[in-house]
Amino acid sequence: MKTAYSYVRFSTPQQALGDSLRRQVAAAEQFCKENGYALNRSLTLHDKGIRAFRGENIEIGRLGVFLGLVKAGTVKRGSALCVENLDRLSRAEITDALGVFLDLIRSGITVITLTDKRIYNRESINRNPGDC
């Protein structure tokens, strides 16, 4: 069974009072259940109230921790990262945001967007480069 990790991010502490956390976690759980992924819960990848516009979620947040674990080989190639939308990873200018996305892909991590259930990996991007 393939392994997936759920990454949750929202920008303001006020959003923690709403449904953001539950909605994003539930979407990852549902996707994994329906598509044969085992959701790894050993890492809590929640950036609550951390903005992605200037890369705070990478510099001081849990996404940065995840990227470090990928580079160290702790998170194995072939694993997947589930995000609500690609803007959960970054809100930076496209040239910077694309770098984070492609770093994951080049490291063998599949990125899954839960809102539209799209699966991005090296093969899908090379097959349809206009889709990302």
N, CA and C atoms as a LAMMPS dump frame, in Angstrom:
ITEM: TIMESTEP
0
ITEM: NUMBER OF ATOMS
396
ITEM: BOX BOUNDS ff ff ff
-5.0000000000000000e+02 5.0000000000000000e+02
-5.0000000000000000e+02 5.0000000000000000e+02
-5.0000000000000000e+02 5.0000000000000000e+02
ITEM: ATOMS id mol type element x y z
1 1 1 N 0.843 -1.177 0
2 1 2 C 0 0 0
3 1 3 C 0.89 1.242 0
4 2 1 N 0.502 2.244 -0.767
5 2 2 C 1.255 3.487 -0.853
6 2 3 C 1.023 4.33 0.404
7 3 1 N 2.036 5.086 0.797
8 3 2 C 1.962 5.926 1.989
9 3 3 C 1.675 7.366 1.589
10 4 1 N 0.783 8.006 2.336
11 4 2 C 0.475 9.419 2.116
12 4 3 C 0.578 10.178 3.431
13 5 1 N 0.9 11.45 3.31
14 5 2 C 0.949 12.371 4.436
15 5 3 C -0.017 13.505 4.131
16 6 1 N -0.646 14.009 5.153
17 6 2 C -1.582 15.114 4.993
18 6 3 C -0.941 16.406 5.482
19 7 1 N -0.932 17.413 4.61
20 7 2 C -0.426 18.728 5
21 7 3 C -1.597 19.705 5.045
22 8 1 N -1.769 20.32 6.199
23 8 2 C -2.851 21.272 6.435
24 8 3 C -2.232 22.633 6.718
25 9 1 N -2.754 23.668 6.048
26 9 2 C -2.288 25.015 6.335
27 9 3 C -3.445 25.991 6.213
28 10 1 N -3.481 26.907 7.154
29 10 2 C -4.347 28.079 7.023
30 10 3 C -3.611 29.258 7.616
31 11 1 N -3.949 30.456 7.151
32 11 2 C -3.105 31.628 7.368
33 11 3 C -3.307 32.377 8.671
34 12 1 N -4.496 32.336 9.222
35 12 2 C -4.745 33.176 10.397
36 12 3 C -5.227 32.342 11.573
37 13 1 N -4.893 32.759 12.78
38 13 2 C -5.369 32.044 13.965
39 13 3 C -6.897 31.996 14.045
40 14 1 N -7.558 33.003 13.493
41 14 2 C -9.019 33.03 13.502
42 14 3 C -9.611 31.855 12.724
43 15 1 N -8.911 31.411 11.692
44 15 2 C -9.399 30.288 10.9
45 15 3 C -9.418 28.989 11.703
46 16 1 N -8.619 28.935 12.765
47 16 2 C -8.623 27.751 13.632
48 16 3 C -9.966 27.601 14.339
49 17 1 N -10.683 28.693 14.467
50 17 2 C -11.997 28.649 15.108
51 17 3 C -13.064 28.09 14.172
52 18 1 N -12.751 28.041 12.887
53 18 2 C -13.698 27.544 11.897
54 18 3 C -13.474 26.073 11.591
55 19 1 N -13.674 25.736 10.332
56 19 2 C -13.692 24.339 9.901
57 19 3 C -12.457 23.934 9.1
58 20 1 N -11.471 24.812 8.984
59 20 2 C -10.324 24.55 8.101
60 20 3 C -9.583 23.262 8.435
61 21 1 N -9.236 23.07 9.689
62 21 2 C -8.465 21.888 10.09
63 21 3 C -9.254 20.615 9.842
64 22 1 N -10.475 20.545 10.337
65 22 2 C -11.283 19.351 10.183
66 22 3 C -11.531 19.038 8.71
67 23 1 N -11.854 20.064 7.925
68 23 2 C -12.162 19.88 6.503
69 23 3 C -10.965 19.306 5.745
70 24 1 N -9.773 19.869 5.993
71 24 2 C -8.589 19.421 5.257
72 24 3 C -8.163 18.014 5.667
73 25 1 N -8.237 17.706 6.945
74 25 2 C -7.884 16.362 7.423
75 25 3 C -8.885 15.338 6.902
76 26 1 N -10.152 15.656 6.963
77 26 2 C -11.195 14.725 6.491
78 26 3 C -11.048 14.439 4.999
79 27 1 N -10.695 15.458 4.219
80 27 2 C -10.517 15.25 2.782
81 27 3 C -9.357 14.3 2.507
82 28 1 N -8.268 14.438 3.255
83 28 2 C -7.119 13.535 3.078
84 28 3 C -7.493 12.11 3.471
85 29 1 N -8.178 11.968 4.593
86 29 2 C -8.601 10.636 5.044
87 29 3 C -9.493 9.971 4.005
88 30 1 N -10.431 10.707 3.46
89 30 2 C -11.364 10.156 2.478
90 30 3 C -10.645 9.755 1.2
91 31 1 N -9.754 10.63 0.704
92 31 2 C -9.017 10.321 -0.51
93 31 3 C -8.191 9.054 -0.327
94 32 1 N -7.489 8.959 0.784
95 32 2 C -6.643 7.795 1.036
96 32 3 C -7.467 6.52 1.097
97 33 1 N -8.58 6.594 1.759
98 33 2 C -9.463 5.429 1.886
99 33 3 C -9.971 4.969 0.516
100 34 1 N -10.322 5.912 -0.32
101 34 2 C -10.899 5.589 -1.636
102 34 3 C -9.855 5.194 -2.673
103 35 1 N -8.584 5.516 -2.428
104 35 2 C -7.569 5.324 -3.464
105 35 3 C -6.392 4.459 -3.05
106 36 1 N -6.542 3.698 -1.977
107 36 2 C -5.528 2.717 -1.613
108 36 3 C -4.248 3.274 -1.023
109 37 1 N -4.344 4.39 -0.332
110 37 2 C -3.191 4.952 0.365
111 37 3 C -3.343 4.715 1.86
112 38 1 N -2.224 4.476 2.521
113 38 2 C -2.212 4.413 3.984
114 38 3 C -1.786 5.799 4.466
115 39 1 N -2.655 6.458 5.222
116 39 2 C -2.352 7.79 5.722
117 39 3 C -1.431 7.671 6.929
118 40 1 N -0.212 8.169 6.782
119 40 2 C 0.773 8.126 7.853
120 40 3 C 0.473 9.267 8.817
121 41 1 N 0.155 8.93 10.049
122 41 2 C -0.196 9.931 11.053
123 41 3 C 0.954 10.193 12.034
124 42 1 N 2.134 9.651 11.717
125 42 2 C 3.269 9.848 12.629
126 42 3 C 3.788 11.282 12.594
127 43 1 N 3.537 11.985 11.508
128 43 2 C 3.933 13.385 11.389
129 43 3 C 2.694 14.265 11.453
130 44 1 N 2.731 15.261 12.303
131 44 2 C 1.648 16.234 12.327
132 44 3 C 2.095 17.396 11.462
133 45 1 N 1.548 17.455 10.274
134 45 2 C 1.935 18.479 9.307
135 45 3 C 0.853 19.543 9.237
136 46 1 N 0.688 20.255 10.331
137 46 2 C -0.326 21.303 10.419
138 46 3 C 0.361 22.638 10.637
139 47 1 N 0.182 23.551 9.717
140 47 2 C 0.665 24.916 9.875
141 47 3 C -0.547 25.803 10.126
142 48 1 N -0.874 25.948 11.385
143 48 2 C -2.046 26.717 11.803
144 48 3 C -1.644 28.169 12.004
145 49 1 N -2.244 29.041 11.218
146 49 2 C -1.952 30.459 11.347
147 49 3 C -0.601 30.854 10.789
148 50 1 N -0.067 30.065 9.878
149 50 2 C 1.226 30.371 9.259
150 50 3 C 0.995 30.664 7.78
151 51 1 N 1.463 31.81 7.369
152 51 2 C 1.254 32.24 5.992
153 51 3 C 2.234 31.55 5.046
154 52 1 N 1.82 31.436 3.804
155 52 2 C 2.678 30.833 2.782
156 52 3 C 3.125 31.862 1.752
157 53 1 N 2.704 33.114 1.909
158 53 2 C 3.013 34.151 0.919
159 53 3 C 4.508 34.398 0.817
160 54 1 N 5.182 34.457 1.923
161 54 2 C 6.631 34.693 1.931
162 54 3 C 7.413 33.448 2.353
163 55 1 N 6.779 32.307 2.306
164 55 2 C 7.473 31.066 2.614
165 55 3 C 7.616 30.75 4.084
166 56 1 N 6.805 31.393 4.934
167 56 2 C 6.889 31.11 6.372
168 56 3 C 6.64 29.636 6.668
169 57 1 N 5.749 29.016 5.908
170 57 2 C 5.441 27.607 6.143
171 57 3 C 6.632 26.698 5.83
172 58 1 N 7.574 27.198 5.063
173 58 2 C 8.798 26.433 4.793
174 58 3 C 9.881 26.818 5.789
175 59 1 N 10.017 28.108 6.067
176 59 2 C 11.081 28.583 6.952
177 59 3 C 10.868 28.182 8.408
178 60 1 N 9.638 28.342 8.913
179 60 2 C 9.393 28.061 10.331
180 60 3 C 8.279 27.04 10.553
181 61 1 N 7.679 26.579 9.468
182 61 2 C 6.518 25.703 9.602
183 61 3 C 6.806 24.239 9.357
184 62 1 N 5.764 23.476 9.425
185 62 2 C 5.849 22.025 9.286
186 62 3 C 6.133 21.582 7.854
187 63 1 N 5.792 22.401 6.862
188 63 2 C 6.14 22.028 5.495
189 63 3 C 7.653 21.971 5.339
190 64 1 N 8.354 22.908 5.956
191 64 2 C 9.816 22.877 5.93
192 64 3 C 10.378 21.629 6.582
193 65 1 N 9.754 21.207 7.677
194 65 2 C 10.162 19.964 8.346
195 65 3 C 9.967 18.788 7.392
196 66 1 N 8.812 18.74 6.726
197 66 2 C 8.537 17.66 5.782
198 66 3 C 9.57 17.648 4.659
199 67 1 N 9.87 18.807 4.097
200 67 2 C 10.862 18.872 3.021
201 67 3 C 12.222 18.366 3.495
202 68 1 N 12.588 18.682 4.725
203 68 2 C 13.84 18.18 5.288
204 68 3 C 13.842 16.669 5.436
205 69 1 N 12.716 16.123 5.843
206 69 2 C 12.601 14.664 5.99
207 69 3 C 12.642 13.959 4.639
208 70 1 N 12.115 14.605 3.625
209 70 2 C 12.2 14.059 2.263
210 70 3 C 13.658 14.024 1.828
211 71 1 N 14.359 15.14 2.015
212 71 2 C 15.775 15.214 1.609
213 71 3 C 16.633 14.226 2.382
214 72 1 N 16.3 13.986 3.65
215 72 2 C 17.069 13.05 4.475
216 72 3 C 16.737 11.592 4.162
217 73 1 N 15.677 11.362 3.397
218 73 2 C 15.273 9.999 3.066
219 73 3 C 14.361 9.357 4.095
220 74 1 N 13.984 10.101 5.129
221 74 2 C 13.065 9.575 6.141
222 74 3 C 11.684 9.366 5.531
223 75 1 N 11.248 10.345 4.735
224 75 2 C 10.031 10.179 3.939
225 75 3 C 10.488 9.577 2.62
226 76 1 N 9.998 8.408 2.328
227 76 2 C 10.489 7.618 1.204
228 76 3 C 9.945 8.086 -0.144
229 77 1 N 10.78 7.913 -1.168
230 77 2 C 10.336 8.128 -2.544
231 77 3 C 9.096 7.281 -2.776
232 78 1 N 8.161 7.797 -3.537
233 78 2 C 6.927 7.075 -3.812
234 78 3 C 5.824 7.427 -2.842
235 79 1 N 6.166 8.141 -1.766
236 79 2 C 5.137 8.615 -0.84
237 79 3 C 4.385 9.769 -1.489
238 80 1 N 3.248 10.105 -0.906
239 80 2 C 2.423 11.192 -1.43
240 80 3 C 2.183 12.24 -0.353
241 81 1 N 2.026 13.475 -0.788
242 81 2 C 1.658 14.574 0.094
243 81 3 C 0.3 15.086 -0.356
244 82 1 N -0.677 14.984 0.526
245 82 2 C -2.04 15.436 0.232
246 82 3 C -2.213 16.861 0.722
247 83 1 N -2.669 17.734 -0.169
248 83 2 C -2.955 19.122 0.17
249 83 3 C -4.324 19.48 -0.387
250 84 1 N -5.003 20.386 0.286
251 84 2 C -6.329 20.785 -0.185
252 84 3 C -6.243 21.346 -1.605
253 85 1 N -5.355 22.28 -1.809
254 85 2 C -5.078 22.905 -3.105
255 85 3 C -3.584 23.205 -3.158
256 86 1 N -3.08 23.479 -4.345
257 86 2 C -1.659 23.801 -4.457
258 86 3 C -1.287 25.063 -3.689
259 87 1 N -2.25 25.958 -3.462
260 87 2 C -1.93 27.174 -2.716
261 87 3 C -1.688 26.916 -1.231
262 88 1 N -1.931 25.709 -0.764
263 88 2 C -1.544 25.352 0.607
264 88 3 C -0.025 25.265 0.7
265 89 1 N 0.642 24.87 -0.387
266 89 2 C 2.104 24.764 -0.386
267 89 3 C 2.763 26.133 -0.417
268 90 1 N 2.244 27.011 -1.251
269 90 2 C 2.861 28.322 -1.393
270 90 3 C 1.872 29.313 -1.985
271 91 1 N 2.017 30.543 -1.54
272 91 2 C 1.281 31.665 -2.127
273 91 3 C 2.265 32.668 -2.715
274 92 1 N 3.502 32.231 -2.87
275 92 2 C 4.549 33.092 -3.422
276 92 3 C 4.327 33.267 -4.922
277 93 1 N 5.152 34.114 -5.515
278 93 2 C 5.111 34.265 -6.968
279 93 3 C 5.333 32.9 -7.598
280 94 1 N 4.76 32.698 -8.762
281 94 2 C 4.749 31.376 -9.399
282 94 3 C 6.16 30.808 -9.565
283 95 1 N 7.142 31.648 -9.877
284 95 2 C 8.499 31.116 -10.073
285 95 3 C 9.063 30.529 -8.784
286 96 1 N 8.71 31.109 -7.634
287 96 2 C 9.156 30.561 -6.355
288 96 3 C 8.302 29.371 -5.942
289 97 1 N 7 29.49 -6.11
290 97 2 C 6.084 28.416 -5.721
291 97 3 C 6.338 27.159 -6.542
292 98 1 N 6.611 27.341 -7.808
293 98 2 C 6.871 26.195 -8.68
294 98 3 C 8.116 25.439 -8.227
295 99 1 N 9.092 26.158 -7.675
296 99 2 C 10.301 25.513 -7.176
297 99 3 C 10.01 24.519 -6.064
298 100 1 N 9.155 24.905 -5.113
299 100 2 C 8.784 24.004 -4.012
300 100 3 C 8.076 22.773 -4.57
301 101 1 N 7.127 22.998 -5.443
302 101 2 C 6.362 21.917 -6.066
303 101 3 C 7.292 20.954 -6.807
304 102 1 N 8.175 21.498 -7.631
305 102 2 C 9.076 20.646 -8.413
306 102 3 C 10.125 19.957 -7.545
307 103 1 N 10.548 20.587 -6.449
308 103 2 C 11.461 19.915 -5.521
309 103 3 C 10.821 18.635 -4.985
310 104 1 N 9.549 18.721 -4.637
311 104 2 C 8.835 17.525 -4.162
312 104 3 C 8.772 16.464 -5.258
313 105 1 N 8.379 16.874 -6.446
314 105 2 C 8.242 15.93 -7.564
315 105 3 C 9.585 15.279 -7.885
316 106 1 N 10.643 16.087 -7.978
317 106 2 C 11.974 15.532 -8.29
318 106 3 C 12.477 14.609 -7.197
319 107 1 N 11.995 14.79 -5.982
320 107 2 C 12.388 13.918 -4.861
321 107 3 C 11.581 12.63 -4.824
322 108 1 N 10.698 12.453 -5.793
323 108 2 C 9.913 11.224 -5.857
324 108 3 C 8.638 11.272 -5.043
325 109 1 N 8.229 12.457 -4.616
326 109 2 C 6.999 12.606 -3.852
327 109 3 C 5.863 12.964 -4.804
328 110 1 N 4.76 12.275 -4.7
329 110 2 C 3.557 12.591 -5.452
330 110 3 C 2.786 13.644 -4.679
331 111 1 N 2.313 14.669 -5.363
332 111 2 C 1.489 15.702 -4.738
333 111 3 C 0.051 15.484 -5.189
334 112 1 N -0.835 15.388 -4.216
335 112 2 C -2.256 15.158 -4.495
336 112 3 C -3.04 16.368 -4.027
337 113 1 N -3.822 16.954 -4.932
338 113 2 C -4.708 18.048 -4.539
339 113 3 C -6.096 17.462 -4.307
340 114 1 N -6.588 17.682 -3.122
341 114 2 C -7.807 17.008 -2.677
342 114 3 C -9.087 17.625 -3.225
343 115 1 N -9.08 18.914 -3.479
344 115 2 C -10.292 19.553 -3.987
345 115 3 C -10.686 18.992 -5.342
346 116 1 N -9.691 18.812 -6.214
347 116 2 C -9.988 18.29 -7.557
348 116 3 C -9.482 16.86 -7.768
349 117 1 N -8.891 16.266 -6.722
350 117 2 C -8.39 14.88 -6.755
351 117 3 C -7.369 14.638 -7.874
352 118 1 N -6.534 15.648 -8.103
353 118 2 C -5.477 15.532 -9.109
354 118 3 C -4.237 14.927 -8.474
355 119 1 N -3.548 14.118 -9.233
356 119 2 C -2.329 13.465 -8.785
357 119 3 C -1.183 13.951 -9.671
358 120 1 N -0.216 14.595 -9.023
359 120 2 C 0.944 15.124 -9.732
360 120 3 C 2.174 14.319 -9.339
361 121 1 N 2.834 13.764 -10.338
362 121 2 C 4.111 13.091 -10.137
363 121 3 C 4.932 13.28 -11.405
364 122 1 N 6.142 12.771 -11.398
365 122 2 C 7.029 12.968 -12.551
366 122 3 C 6.369 12.499 -13.848
367 123 1 N 5.742 11.348 -13.81
368 123 2 C 5.139 10.791 -15.021
369 123 3 C 3.97 11.639 -15.52
370 124 1 N 3.073 12.043 -14.609
371 124 2 C 1.903 12.802 -15.042
372 124 3 C 2.292 14.178 -15.572
373 125 1 N 3.291 14.803 -14.982
374 125 2 C 3.726 16.126 -15.434
375 125 3 C 4.438 16.027 -16.779
376 126 1 N 5.3 15.024 -16.946
377 126 2 C 5.983 14.858 -18.221
378 126 3 C 5.018 14.48 -19.343
379 127 1 N 3.964 13.777 -18.987
380 127 2 C 2.945 13.381 -19.972
381 127 3 C 2.074 14.575 -20.361
382 128 1 N 1.747 15.44 -19.399
383 128 2 C 0.855 16.576 -19.627
384 128 3 C 1.422 17.824 -18.961
385 129 1 N 2.501 18.415 -19.504
386 129 2 C 3.161 19.521 -18.832
387 129 3 C 2.275 20.749 -18.621
388 130 1 N 1.271 20.924 -19.418
389 130 2 C 0.383 22.07 -19.275
390 130 3 C -0.6 21.934 -18.132
391 131 1 N -0.647 20.788 -17.488
392 131 2 C -1.61 20.532 -16.417
393 131 3 C -1.171 21.059 -15.055
394 132 1 N 0.071 21.515 -14.94
395 132 2 C 0.496 21.983 -13.608
396 132 3 C 0.683 23.478 -13.571
